[in-house]
Amino acid sequence: MGYLVIKCGGSVLEQLPKSFFENIVSLMKVQQLKPIIVHGGGPNITQLLTQLEIHSTFHKGLRVTSNEVLDIVEMVLSGSVNKSIVRQIIAAGGMAVGLSGVDGMLLVGKPISSTRELGYVGKIESVNPRFVKLLAEEGVIPVISPIAIDGDGQRWNINGDIAAAAIAKALCAPLYMVSDVPGIMKNGQVLSQLSVSEVEELLKDETISGGMIPKAQAALECLRSGVEEVVIINGLEENGLIKLINGMTIGTKIMEDVTCKISQ
């Protein structure tokens, strides 16, 4: 049984149909895969920040994160959003455990830039997937919020796409990025299959923009490290995950031919 990392974008979480979670359980019980969920929660964070009248801005698709904002980010991602996904997987007949990147130092982070213009926004320095693998081997679906930690105990807000990519790299697992858009688009049409160089060109000419930028960058990072494929799909497509596993053309598949080794 191979691993499969599924990144659920915050923009689509509240809209995901019951069949999506049934598909995840089916991937494990029928397809004999070991799904691992990584999630965002941006709209939920924005909603609570607004209610608390805490100012928040974005820079190149990433939320500028002060210490005050970081408290809210962790509260929402590792609390309400994480447990909502766990509940829905259990209701669909599966078993799930909610984690954050802090637990077991799953995600070790550091500042995303030396200038600190983004505050406590981090990038992944290393992944320790041991506990995730243990859970998956026991038929439990890990559900991971993208908060990282460093050796001093400092938390870091990690973009969910980047966190999912790092975990996929560590496990040499395909990465499915579930969003509220049908894939990477150009001139109103979904691009069904792309190479690394084609994605680089679309980033360069700004065809890929906004929230799709970190998704594309995460995909490139995975593929350059030997992950077989990254697929960006619309989570609202009925039984989309099963259709994809069964070979149907859905979303945008990005591929590169490099060998990968699983992290211990």
N, C-alpha and C positions, 0 to 999 in steps of 0.2 A: 504494500500500500504506500503510495506516494503522498507527500504533503501538497496542499494547495492553499495559498494565502489569498484571502478575499478581503479587499479593502472596501468598507462601506462608507461612502461620503456623507458628511453631515447634512448636505442639501437634500438627500433622498431618504434619510433614515425614517422620518415620520410618515413617508408615503409608501414604504415597501409593503407589498401584499403578503398575505399569509403564505402564499405559495413560495415566496422567496426563502423563508425559513424552513419550509418543508423540503425545498430543494437542497438546502445545506445539509439537513439530516439525511436525505436520500444519498447525497454524495458520499457520506460516511457508511451508511448501512447497506446500500445497494451497489454503488460504484466502487466501494472499498478504498476510498480516499480518506485522507486525514485533513479536514478543513481547519484552518486557523483564521479567525476573524480579527481584523484591525479596523478600528472605526474612528471617524471624526466626530464633529458635533458643533461646527461653527455657528449655525443659526441658533442653537440652544444657548451657546455662550453669549452671543450677541443679545439675545432676548433678556437674559439675566443681568448682563452688564447695563443694559438700557433701564431695566427696572430699578437697579441700584444707583443709577445716574453716574456710572463710571465710564469715563471717556476711553474709546478704543479706536485705533486707526489701523490701516493696512499699508504694507509696502511690498510691491511686487508679489502680491497674492498671499503674503504672510502677515499674521496679526502681530503688531508691535505689542510686546508683553512686558508691562511693568510688574513689580512684585504684587501689587494689588490685583491686577488683571490675572496674574498667574494663579492666585488663590481661587479665583472664580473658574478659570480654565480647568484646574485639577478637580474642583468640586463637581463640575458638570460632567466632564469626560469620564472620570473614574467613578463617579457616583451615579447620577440618574440615567445618563445615556448608556453607560456600560451595562447596568443592571436591567434596563429595558430590553436590550438585545438578548441577554441571558434568559430573561423570562420568556421571550418569544421563541427561542430555540427549544426551551423545555416544553412549552405549550405545543410545539410542532412534533414532539416525541423524541427529542434528543436530550443529551446531557451537556451542560456548558458550565464553565467557571470563568468569572470575570477577574481580569488582572490589569495592572498598569505596568508600564515599562520600569517602574520603580521596584516592583516585586521581584525579588531574587536578582536584582540588577540586570533584568532582562534587556533593557536598553540603557547603555552608558552614553551620556551626552556631554557635549561641550558647546561653547558659544558658536553660533553660526558665522560670526565675523568678529574680528578684533576691535572694530569700532563700536560695537554694542549698540548700534543705532536701532536695533530691533529689540533691545532689552533682553529678556530671558528666553528668547527664541534660540533653540539649539539645533545641532546636527548630531548624527549618530557617530560615536567613536568606535563602539563595538556592540555586539549582540551576544548575549549568553542564553541560548535557546534550550538549555537542558530541561528546565521545568516544563516548558511548553511541549517539548518532545515527550516527556513522561506522561503528561496529561493526554496528549494525542494518542499515544500508544495504548492507553487504557480506554479509548473510545469516548473521551471527553473533549469537547470543542472549546479551545481557549478563545476568549474574547478579550482583546487587548486595547487599552486606551493609550495614546501616544504621549505619555509623560515619561521623560527620561531622568536619570539621576547620575551624578558624578561621585567621585571618591570622597568628596567633602560633604555629601548629602544635599547638595544644591539640586533643585528640580529644574528641568528644562522643558519648555513647550516645543514639541516636535510636530511639524506638519504631518498629518496622518498618512499622506501618500509617501513621504520620505521614510516614515517609520515602517510602513508595510513593505516598502522596497528593501529596506535593510533586513527585515525578517525573512523575506523571500530569498534574498542573497544567502543568508546564513543557512537556510534549509535547502538551497538549490531547488526551490519550488516555483512553479508557474504562479503568476500574480494576476488576479482578476480585480480590476478597479471598477467598483460599482458606483455609478453617479446618476444624475437626473438628465443626462444628455446621452444621445445614442452612440457617441464616439467622437473621434477627431473629425472635424468637418472642414470642407473647403468649398466655397461657392454654393453653400447650402446642401452639399452632398456628403454623406458619411464615407470616409476613406476606410475601406474594409481591411486592407493589409498594408503595412508600411515597414520599411527597413530602418535601421538606426540612422543612416545618412539622410533618409527622407524626413525623418522626424527632426533631425538637426536643422535641415533646411527650412522646415515649416516654423521652427522656433526663430530662426534668423530673420525670416521675412515677416514675422509677427502674424502669420496665419493662425498659429497657436497663441492664445492670449488669455489673460485673466486667470481664473482658477484652473484652467487646463495646463498652465505652465508647469506648476509643481508635479502634476500627473505625468506629463511628458518627460520632465527631468528625472523623475523617479523611475520611469520605464527605461530610460537610457542607462541609468546607473545599474539597474538589474541586469540588463542585457549585456552590458560591457563586462559584467562579472560572471557571465556564463549561464544565467537563468534562461531557460528555453524560450519562454514567451511571456508577454504581458498583453492582456486584453482589457480594453476600456469599454464597458457596456452600460446600458440603461437598466437599472434595477427594477424598473416598472414593467419591463417586458415579461409577460406571463411565462413562467417556467424557463426563464432565460438561461439560468446556470446549467440546467439539464440539457437544453438545446445546444449550448456551447460545448459541453462535455461530449455530446453525441455527434459533434462535427458540423453543426449548422453554422452558417456565416452570420454572426451577430456582432455588432460593435466594430471596434478597430483592433486588429491583432498586429502587434509589433514583434518582430522576430530577429534574432541574430544567432549565428552558429559559433558558440564558444563552449568549452568544457567547464563544468562546475564541480566543486567539491563541497560537501556538507560540513558546516562547522560543528565541532563537538560541544 
